[in-house]
Amino acid sequence: MSEFMPPFIALFILLVIGFSMIRIVLAGVDRRVRALWQIEAKVDLLLQHAHIAFDPYRSLPAGVMDAMRQGERVRAIKLYRDASGAELKKAVDVVDEALRRDTGRAQ
């Protein structure tokens, strides 16, 4: 039984160190995300104070906006790709971000 103890202890120590490192990295990412949210909130307040309406998705084609309003995400992505010639990943990102912003505005 004592023959198996040193490898088990070494494995346990490596796991503890690994999880600790992951936790440290995630804490740093969380700090950065919170800082970005704070910056975004400040920019939104500045725009609101200056009476500037900023909507980067206002220029989306009407068909894309209609499909999004009808809840047809896949069709909106296809229409955006057809209109812009964008790659699939880019089209998905644009439509998802527009949906997120539209949902956030409605709340």
C-alpha positions in Angstrom: 0.0 0.0 0.0 2.8 2.4 0.8 4.2 1.8 -2.8 1.2 3.6 -4.3 1.2 6.5 -1.9 4.0 8.7 -3.5 2.5 8.7 -7.0 -0.9 9.5 -5.6 0.5 12.4 -3.5 2.4 13.8 -6.5 -0.7 13.6 -8.7 -2.8 15.2 -6.0 -0.3 18.1 -5.7 -0.2 18.6 -9.5 -4.0 18.7 -9.6 -4.1 21.3 -6.8 -1.5 23.4 -8.5 -3.3 23.1 -11.8 -6.7 24.1 -10.4 -5.1 27.0 -8.5 -3.5 28.3 -11.8 -6.8 28.0 -13.6 -8.5 29.9 -10.8 -5.9 32.7 -11.0 -6.3 33.0 -14.7 -10.1 33.1 -14.6 -10.0 35.7 -11.9 -7.8 37.9 -14.2 -10.2 37.4 -17.1 -13.2 38.2 -14.8 -11.5 41.5 -13.7 -10.9 42.5 -17.4 -14.5 41.7 -18.3 -15.8 43.8 -15.4 -13.5 46.7 -16.5 -14.8 46.5 -20.1 -18.4 46.5 -18.8 -17.7 49.6 -16.8 -16.1 51.3 -19.8 -19.1 50.3 -22.0 -21.5 51.7 -19.4 -19.6 55.0 -19.2 -19.6 55.4 -23.0 -23.3 54.6 -23.1 -23.9 57.3 -20.5 -21.8 59.8 -22.4 -23.7 59.1 -25.6 -27.0 59.4 -23.8 -25.9 62.7 -22.1 -24.8 64.1 -25.5 -28.2 63.0 -27.0 -26.4 60.8 -29.6 -28.2 57.7 -30.7 -25.6 55.1 -31.5 -26.8 51.9 -33.2 -24.1 50.1 -35.3 -26.7 47.7 -36.6 -29.0 50.4 -38.0 -27.5 49.9 -41.4 -28.4 46.2 -41.6 -30.5 45.3 -44.6 -34.2 45.5 -44.1 -34.7 41.7 -44.8 -32.2 40.9 -42.1 -33.9 43.1 -39.6 -37.3 41.6 -40.5 -36.0 38.0 -40.1 -34.6 38.9 -36.7 -37.9 40.5 -35.6 -39.7 37.3 -36.6 -37.3 35.2 -34.7 -35.7 33.6 -37.8 -32.1 33.8 -36.8 -30.8 31.3 -39.4 -32.6 33.2 -42.2 -31.2 36.5 -40.9 -27.7 35.0 -41.1 -28.2 33.8 -44.6 -29.7 37.1 -45.7 -26.8 39.0 -44.1 -24.3 36.7 -45.9 -26.0 37.2 -49.2 -26.1 41.0 -48.8 -22.6 41.5 -47.5 -20.6 38.5 -48.8 -19.4 37.9 -45.2 -18.0 34.5 -44.0 -20.4 32.4 -41.9 -18.7 33.2 -38.6 -18.8 36.9 -39.2 -22.5 36.8 -40.2 -23.3 34.7 -37.1 -21.5 37.2 -34.9 -23.2 40.2 -36.4 -26.7 38.8 -36.2 -26.2 37.4 -32.7 -24.8 40.8 -31.5 -27.7 42.6 -33.1 -30.1 40.3 -31.4 -28.4 40.7 -28.1 -28.5 44.5 -28.4 -32.1 44.5 -29.5 -33.1 42.2 -26.6 -31.1 44.4 -24.2 -32.9 47.5 -25.5 -36.3 46.0 -25.0 -35.7 45.1 -21.4 
